[in-house]
């Protein structure tokens, strides 16, 4: 019986690990373009980043708050 319990526990841990890895990857994919754009705007040539070019990374970064609950809903079995 303990072998079955360990197997179930291991699969739960693997699912949680997958969920956390997916959340971290999505977080990086959402915030990395914004971070790069902010660094270029701060340390690059003045006017290099136009306001229209900064819209997509900004929207992508702000939309990351929507992705975490969606990932959690699809990857959590409980």
KAFEN-V335610 format. One record per residue. N is the residue number from 1. RES is the residue in three letters. SS is DSSP state (a for helix, b for strand, c for the rest). PHI is phi in whole degrees, 0 to 359 (none if undefined). PSI is psi in whole degrees, 0 to 359 (999 if undefined). Layout:
n = [N	N]
res = [RES	RES]
ss = [SS	SS]
phi = [PHI	PHI]
psi = [PSI	PSI]
This chain:
n = [1	2	3	4	5	6	7	8	9	10	11	12	13	14	15	16	17	18	19	20	21	22	23	24	25	26	27	28	29	30	31	32	33	34	35	36	37	38	39	40	41	42	43	44	45	46	47	48	49	50	51	52	53	54	55	56	57	58	59	60	61	62	63	64	65	66	67	68	69	70	71	72	73	74	75	76	77	78]
res = [UNK	UNK	UNK	UNK	UNK	UNK	UNK	UNK	UNK	UNK	UNK	UNK	UNK	UNK	UNK	UNK	UNK	UNK	UNK	UNK	UNK	UNK	UNK	UNK	UNK	UNK	UNK	UNK	UNK	UNK	UNK	UNK	UNK	UNK	UNK	UNK	UNK	UNK	UNK	UNK	UNK	UNK	UNK	UNK	UNK	UNK	UNK	UNK	UNK	UNK	UNK	UNK	UNK	UNK	UNK	UNK	UNK	UNK	UNK	UNK	UNK	UNK	UNK	UNK	UNK	UNK	UNK	UNK	UNK	UNK	UNK	UNK	UNK	UNK	UNK	UNK	UNK	UNK]
ss = [c	a	a	a	a	a	a	a	a	a	a	a	a	a	a	a	a	a	a	a	a	a	a	a	a	a	a	a	a	a	a	a	a	a	a	a	a	a	a	a	a	a	a	c	c	c	c	c	c	c	c	c	c	a	a	a	a	a	a	a	a	a	c	a	a	a	a	a	a	a	a	a	a	a	a	c	c	c]
phi = [none	293	294	293	296	294	295	294	297	293	293	296	297	293	295	295	299	298	298	294	297	297	296	294	296	296	300	294	294	279	265	296	299	293	295	295	297	294	294	295	294	280	255	274	295	298	81	293	261	277	301	290	285	271	291	296	298	293	294	297	293	288	281	296	292	279	287	300	297	294	298	297	296	283	258	257	276	281]
psi = [322	330	322	318	320	322	318	317	322	318	324	317	322	320	319	319	316	317	316	318	317	319	318	317	316	320	314	320	330	318	339	315	323	318	318	317	319	320	319	318	327	314	351	190	144	135	5	320	115	158	324	330	339	355	312	311	326	315	320	317	318	333	353	338	339	328	324	312	325	316	316	319	316	332	355	124	344	999]
